[in-house]
């Protein structure tokens, strides 16, 4: 786990955010992910082998819940493609990534952003349409990391 914060109200009301790296991302997708993967391949897009996954979990009372998963491609943010399929040996593993100043700074900045987002989960659980309106895009974390240059990406895939 690269980052974890629990801002829950009680043992019965989870409100947490985690950031972890996923190696061999979409190596063997199933269901809708398989369709999306096939679309990417057909369009000449090579899905990243390693991603960072931000998970927001809000379980409220009366069985209400809201789970949001955001997958971040570190390549888009200027980091080199990591192809190590082993989770423990992947350069985004906590032990190694925290020794890389640029990766550590990126993870820390994502953690700050994710905590802001997580604090709005109550409003989202209450079905407030503007719950996340004041939260900037996760890409805003680049302002915190002047050494990273995001890759200019033109969308190769159209999803309707």
N, C-alpha and C positions, 0 to 999 in steps of 0.2 A: 504494500500500500504506500503510495507516494504522499498522500494527504488524507486526513480524516478529521471531520469536525462533527460533533453531536450537539445540536442546539435544541434537543427535544425538551418537552415540558415535563414528561413523566415516563415511567417505564412502559406505559401503554400507548404513548404517543411519540413514535419515532419521528425525528426531524434531523436528518444527517446528510452529509455530503462526503463522498469519497472520490479520490483520483487514483487511478492505477494504470499501469501500462498493460497492453494486450499484445502479445507477440503472436506471430502467424495469424494475424487478423484475417478473418474470412477465408482461412485455408480450406475449410470444408463447410461452406454455408448451406443452410437448409431453409425451406419455406420461402417467405418473401425475400429474405436476404439472398437466396440463391438466384431469384429472378433479377434482383438489383445487380448482383455480381455479374450475371450473364450480360446484362445491359451494358455495364461498364466495359467488359471485355470486348463486346461487339462494337462499342464506340472507340476502342483503342485506349481506354483508360486503364492504367495499372493500379489497382487498389494498393494502398500502403501495407507492407507486411507488419508494421508496428504502429499502433495508435495509442493515444492517451484517452482513457475513458473517464468521464466525470458522471457520477451517478448521484442524483438527488432523490431522497426517499422521505416522504411525509405521510405517515399513517396517523390519521386523526381518530377521534372517538366515533362511535356508531358505524364503524366499518368503512369510513371514508378514507381514501388513500390517493396519493398522487406520486407517481414515479416518473422521473425524467432522466434519460441517458443521453449524454452528449459525447460524440466521438470526435476527437481532435487529431488531425493528421499533422504531426510535428514537421514533416517535410514542407508543408505550406508555410510554416513559420520560420523557415530558413535552416532547419536542422537537416543533417545528412540522413539518407535512407538507412534504416537499420534492418538488416535481414536475418539476424540471429533468431531462430525459431524457439530456442530454449528460453523459457521465461526467466530462469535464474541467471543465464549468461547474457541476456539482452542488455545492451548499454543503457536502456531506460529503467533497468532494475534499480531500486532505491539505493542499494549499496554503491553502484557505479555512477548513477546519474547525480547523486548528491556530491560527488567529487568533481563533477564538471560544472564550473561556475555558471556557464550560460544555461545549462539544463536546470540547475538548481534555482537560478533566478526565475526562469520560466515557470517552473512548478510552483514556486512561492507566489508568483504573481497570479497564476491560475487559482491557487488556493484562496487568495484574497478576493478575487472576482467571484469564485464559487460560493464563498461564504455570504457575500452580498446577495447573490441569487437565492441561496437557501433561506435566507431570512425573509424572503417574500413568499415562501411556500404556503404559509398560513393564509395569506390573501388569495393565492391561487386555489387553495383547497376550499375557500369560501366563495369560489367562482367569480372573483372580481376580475373583469376583463382587462383592467390596466395593472394587474399585479406585478408584472415585470417591466412596465413601461419606463421606469426610471433607471433600469439596469442597462449599462452599455453592453455592446457585443463583447464576447469573450476575446475577440481579436484586439480589443483595446489594451490588453496586457502588454502588447508590443511597445507601448510608450514607456513601459518600465524597463525595457531591455534594448538599449540603443545599439548593441552589437549585432542583434539579429536582424536580418533583412528578409521579409516575407517574399515568397515566390509570387510573381505576378501570374495569376491563373485565369485563363479564359475557360468558361464552362464548356466541357466537351459533351456533356450529357444533358438532355432535357427530360425532366421528370414531370409528367402531368397527372 
